Amino acid sequence: MSSQRFDFDIETQHVFDEKFSGLKTINWKNWLEISDSEEFEDLALSLSGLKSVDNLWEKIKTTTTKSRDLSVELVLYIKSQEKSP
């Protein structure tokens, strides 16, 4: 039975331990400042653009996306990448 804690080599683990072992643990619930399920639901709805859960299924049924909206103009994309530093 191996005493290795992770599925990568021990030297990598030593580097991670050296760099990150001093970090304190974080209580993500407090960090996000979400105290209950209603607050989470309100935040999720406001970020999604929905007014309430009531209209969620209706919006899913009626919202359409044109396939063209998801496509990329290849030549324009390549040109935009060439200008990037």
PASE-410294 format. One record per residue (C-alpha): chain; residue number from 1; residue in one letter; y, z, x. Coordinates in pm, 1 decimal, padded with zeros to 6 digits. Layout:
# residues N
 unit pos code       c2       c3       c1
    A NUM    A        Y        Z        X
...
END
This chain:
# residues 85
 unit pos code       c2       c3       c1
    A   1    M  00000.0  00000.0  00000.0
    A   2    S  00333.4 -00102.8  00146.4
    A   3    S  00622.7  00139.9  00169.0
    A   4    Q  00869.4 -00146.3  00139.1
    A   5    R  01111.7 -00089.6 -00149.5
    A   6    F  01209.1 -00449.5 -00217.5
    A   7    D  01049.8 -00791.2 -00194.7
    A   8    F  01251.9 -00905.8  00109.8
    A   9    D  01231.8 -00809.8  00473.3
    A  10    I  01314.1 -00463.4  00600.1
    A  11    E  01598.8 -00583.9  00823.7
    A  12    T  01778.8 -00724.7  00519.8
    A  13    Q  01726.1 -00393.4  00342.3
    A  14    H  01879.3 -00208.7  00639.5
    A  15    V  02188.1 -00431.5  00623.2
    A  16    F  02221.8 -00368.7  00247.2
    A  17    D  02178.6  00005.1  00298.4
    A  18    E  02440.2  00007.7  00574.1
    A  19    K  02695.7 -00188.1  00370.3
    A  20    F  02641.3 -00047.2  00021.3
    A  21    S  02476.9  00296.2  00041.6
    A  22    G  02815.6  00469.1  00039.7
    A  23    L  02912.1  00327.0 -00297.8
    A  24    K  02917.9  00580.4 -00577.9
    A  25    T  02717.7  00513.3 -00890.6
    A  26    I  02918.0  00394.8 -01188.5
    A  27    N  02881.2  00495.9 -01550.1
    A  28    W  02928.5  00146.1 -01695.0
    A  29    K  02979.9  00275.1 -02047.8
    A  30    N  03283.3  00473.5 -01931.9
    A  31    W  03399.4  00192.4 -01706.1
    A  32    L  03401.4 -00049.6 -01998.0
    A  33    E  03561.7  00215.8 -02216.9
    A  34    I  03329.7  00136.1 -02505.8
    A  35    S  03240.9  00454.7 -02685.7
    A  36    D  03023.8  00336.7 -02974.2
    A  37    S  02854.7  00037.5 -03133.0
    A  38    E  03149.7 -00035.4 -03364.3
    A  39    E  03386.3 -00054.3 -03069.2
    A  40    F  03144.7 -00287.9 -02890.5
    A  41    E  03118.7 -00506.8 -03201.6
    A  42    D  03498.6 -00521.8 -03237.2
    A  43    L  03538.5 -00621.1 -02872.6
    A  44    A  03262.6 -00883.0 -02893.1
    A  45    L  03414.9 -01031.0 -03208.8
    A  46    S  03765.0 -01044.6 -03064.4
    A  47    L  03639.1 -01215.4 -02748.7
    A  48    S  03436.5 -01467.3 -02950.7
    A  49    G  03718.1 -01563.4 -03187.0
    A  50    L  03528.4 -01445.5 -03494.7
    A  51    K  03699.5 -01225.9 -03749.2
    A  52    S  03385.5 -01040.2 -03856.8
    A  53    V  03008.6 -01049.6 -03845.5
    A  54    D  03013.9 -01161.2 -04209.3
    A  55    N  03126.4 -01512.2 -04120.1
    A  56    L  02904.7 -01543.0 -03811.5
    A  57    W  02617.8 -01733.6 -03975.4
    A  58    E  02857.6 -01957.0 -04167.9
    A  59    K  03041.5 -02042.1 -03848.8
    A  60    I  02713.3 -02116.1 -03669.0
    A  61    K  02605.8 -02346.4 -03954.9
    A  62    T  02935.1 -02534.8 -03981.1
    A  63    T  03060.0 -02556.6 -03623.5
    A  64    T  02973.6 -02881.8 -03454.4
    A  65    T  03028.8 -03004.6 -03104.0
    A  66    K  03059.9 -03369.9 -03020.1
    A  67    S  02825.9 -03465.2 -02737.9
    A  68    R  03120.2 -03636.0 -02568.0
    A  69    D  03291.6 -03295.9 -02539.3
    A  70    L  03004.2 -03180.4 -02319.5
    A  71    S  02993.7 -03487.2 -02098.2
    A  72    V  03162.2 -03528.5 -01761.9
    A  73    E  03348.9 -03839.7 -01653.3
    A  74    L  03167.8 -03892.7 -01324.6
    A  75    V  03436.0 -04088.6 -01136.1
    A  76    L  03713.8 -03845.5 -01234.2
    A  77    Y  03497.4 -03548.8 -01137.9
    A  78    I  03418.1 -03694.9 -00795.7
    A  79    K  03785.8 -03771.5 -00734.0
    A  80    S  03884.1 -03417.3 -00833.8
    A  81    Q  03632.8 -03276.7 -00585.6
    A  82    E  03759.3 -03498.2 -00304.2
    A  83    K  04110.7 -03354.0 -00344.3
    A  84    S  03985.3 -02995.3 -00331.4
    A  85    P  04033.1 -02814.9  00002.5
END
